[in-house]
Amino acid sequence: MTALGLTMTDLVKLVHTRHQVPRGTMPDSIVNNRMYLVKYVSTLRATYQIRLLAFRAVSEGTKLIIIVPPHCKLQKDLVALRKMIPRHLKIERKETK
């Protein structure tokens, strides 16, 4: 149970394909106990992909690191998710070349 009164299962409502198979997602890279997801966007929210990878990070005891450009604005739902699981979700701002 989180501070918001939600469980991780509440956050990740499984989305099924046409054939009733749950959709999955993979990070851009996995190194040691860290999953990396690179997003070059101006605004980032807690998408299904991010919520599913965050759930995976919590269940596997790993860390999800999302790399965004310095100008990226984080939506409230992503900020809330990060506060909910700070040991498992980190957002890094990096300039791309």
Buried (B, 14 or more C-beta within 10 A) or exposed (E): EBEEEEEBEEBBEEEEEEEEEEEEEEBEEEEEEBBBBBBEEEEBBBBEBBBBBBBBBBEEEBBBBBBBBEEBEBEEBBEBBBEBBEEBBBBEEEEEE
